[in-house]
Amino acid sequence: MKRSAPPARAISPPAVKRKIESTTTSKAVASFFKPASQKEPENLVWRTVEQSLIIGRYEPSGPSPQQRTLPVKIAAFDLDDTLITSKESGKTWSRSALSWKWWNTSIPGKLKSLHNEGYLIIILSNQSTISLKDNKKSLQKDMASVVNFKSQLSAILQQLDFPLSVYAATSLDKYRKPRIGMWEEVLDDYDLQAEGAVDMANSFYIGDAAGREKTDKRRKDHATSDRDLAANIGIRFLTPDEFFLGAATEPYDHLFEPETYLQPTENAETAVAVSAPFTMNSKQELVIFCGSPGAGKSTFFWDGKFLLNNAIAMARASKARRQELLLEC
């Protein structure tokens, strides 16, 4: 039996191609095919120092900014819980171009006002969750953490859109706050090493790691590194609440003030003799550092010694065993 002929018209109408709106502009396409020598310079340039310090310097498009007159006033800020916070509930730090929000809506305008007043704006941040070391086991994770951090900072700096730089310390070294390595790098980058090049009296640092106690509205500060950094540099310190919200200054007393012990004295009875430099007297030695947290024990540690502390040892029993093994080396 023969099949009947198909109808003259199609059973269903022909497929219609949908028009998809492209997010790629003609300018972007043209820029892609331009020779490198003809491309406009990037607004945000990244570099790394000693596989430890990430530096991003942002310069908006347009004419170059006027040279600052000396001495330069510096307004320095921490990043997390000072300028920005996470959009995601329960997360203190979240890294992506879209996962952040301003700690307070007044921050962009306040920073812009400081820039217009002639301040050099910089961000100094500890970022221990980022690793720049060559570790094959965690290479993919480490690369992702760097990419996420840079994408977030790119979004932040582009929204502000005036010249400023960000410095992120990723290791436990001279750059990590409260050590002043990042500050020294700022002075070197902007040619401000000369005596009197920075207006120290009118420069300041803003951060949330201030050693404040818990209140009804705020949890206890996780550290004092921001307050201590400002003290080490010799500039004024304020918390985000004090600077952006006009909150009253909360009383704070350092438990230990190194400056008190470093003042010169002419009283022979109270003068302390300087200890002779330490030298090893045998092949195996056990050196025990005693001091409060942040006193500088790890900073004083040098190459050629094995470091052992409660953070490294999983338990006191294993710590004691490691001591025995190290002394047997």
Sequence and secondary structure as in RCSB ss.txt:
>XXXX:A:sequence
MKRSAPPARAISPPAVKRKIESTTTSKAVASFFKPASQKEPENLVWRTVEQSLIIGRYEPSGPSPQQRTLPVKIA
AFDLDDTLITSKESGKTWSRSALSWKWWNTSIPGKLKSLHNEGYLIIILSNQSTISLKDNKKSLQKDMASVVNFK
SQLSAILQQLDFPLSVYAATSLDKYRKPRIGMWEEVLDDYDLQAEGAVDMANSFYIGDAAGREKTDKRRKDHATS
DRDLAANIGIRFLTPDEFFLGAATEPYDHLFEPETYLQPTENAETAVAVSAPFTMNSKQELVIFCGSPGAGKSTF
FWDGKFLLNNAIAMARASKARRQELLLEC
>XXXX:A:secstr
       SS SS             HHHHHHHHS GGGS   SEEEEEETTTEEEEEE  SSS      SSB EE
EE SBTTTEEESSTT S   SSSSEEESSTTHHHHHHHHHHTT EEEEEEE TT   S  GGGHHHHHHHHHHHH
HHHHHHHHHH SSEEEEEE SSSTTSTTSSHHHHHHHHHTT  STTSB GGG EEE S S     SSS   S SH
HHHHHHHHT EEE HHHHHH         S  HHHHHS    TTT           SSS        TTSSHHHH
  TTS    TTTSSSHHHHHHHHHHHHH 
